[in-house]
C-alpha cells in the first residue's frame, strides 16, 4: 500500500514538473515570437510593429491601415502599444474585424444618411433617439458617452472603417443603459388617488454619468506623445 502511494506521488510529481516545463517553454516561445516584432525593445508593439505582425498573421489581407492599428492598440488597454499579454486578444479582434467588415460597413451606411463618408453629430443624435425608449430625446451627456466610448473628440465626424469596432458596441451599451434606466424609473412611479408620485431625484450620479466621468478622466491622463489619429478614450 505504501509503495503504491509512493508510486502515485512520484507520478503526480512528474506530471506537475512536465506541465510546468511545458508552460515555461510556451512562454519562452511567446516571448521569442513577440521580440521578433518588438524592434525597438519597448515591450510594446507600436503602430508599425503591430502592422507587421498583423500582415504576417494574415498575409492575404490588405495592409492594416494606421487607423485600424491605432484602434486595436487603444482597445488593448494601452494607448502606446500592444503588450505581450494582450497580443492574443488583439489578434482575435483583428480576425473579428476582417470577418465582420461587411456587416460593419452596412452598419456605417445605415447611420451615414447623407452619404458624406462620415457620421456627423446630428446623425449620431438621430441614432440615439431611435435606439432609446419611445419618445426619448438624447441629452448632451448621452452624446458625451458615445463619443468618449469611441475615443473620438466630441463633435468630430466618425469615419468609416475601424471606428465602427468601437461605435457599434458603444451604441448597444448606451441603449441597454438607457432602457434599463427608463424601466427603473417607471417601476418607481406610484399612483395614489389618481396622483402620480415621481421618485425623488438622486444626488449620486447615474451609471452613464459615472462612465462618462471615468472615460474623460482616462483621456486627461493619456500619456503625451501617443497617437492622435483617432483623437482619442476601453
C-alpha positions, 0 to 999 in steps of 0.5 A: 500500500505504501509503495503504491502511494509512493508510486502515485506521488512520484507520478503526480510529481512528474506530471506537475514538473512536465506541465510546468516545463511545458508552460515555461517553454510556451512562454519562452516561445511567446516571448521569442515570437513577440521580440521578433516584432518588438524592434525597438525593445519597448515591450510594446508593439507600436503602430508599425510593429503591430502592422507587421505582425498583423500582415504576417498573421494574415498575409492575404489581407490588405495592409492594416491601415494606421487607423485600424492599428491605432484602434486595436492598440487603444482597445488593448488597454494601452494607448502606446502599444500592444503588450505581450499579454494582450497580443492574443486578444488583439489578434482575435479582434483583428480576425473579428474585424476582417470577418465582420467588415461587411456587416460593419460597413452596412452598419456605417451606411445605415447611420451615414444618411447623407452619404458624406463618408462620415457620421456627423453629430446630428446623425449620431443624435438621430441614432440615439433617439431611435435606439432609446425608449419611445419618445426619448430625446438624447441629452448632451451627456448621452452624446458625451458617452458615445463619443468618449466610448469611441475615443473620438473628440466630441463633435468630430465626424466618425469615419468609416472603417475601424471606428465602427469596432468601437461605435457599434458596441458603444451604441448597444451599451448606451441603449441597454443603459438607457432602457434599463434606466427608463424601466427603473424609473417607471417601476418607481412611479406610484399612483395614489388617488389618481396622483402620480408620485415621481421618485425623488431625484438622486444626488449620486450620479447615474451609471452613464454619468459615472462612465462618462466621468471615468472615460474623460478622466482616462483621456486627461491622463493619456500619456503625451506623445501617443497617437492622435489619429483617432483623437482619442478614450476601453 
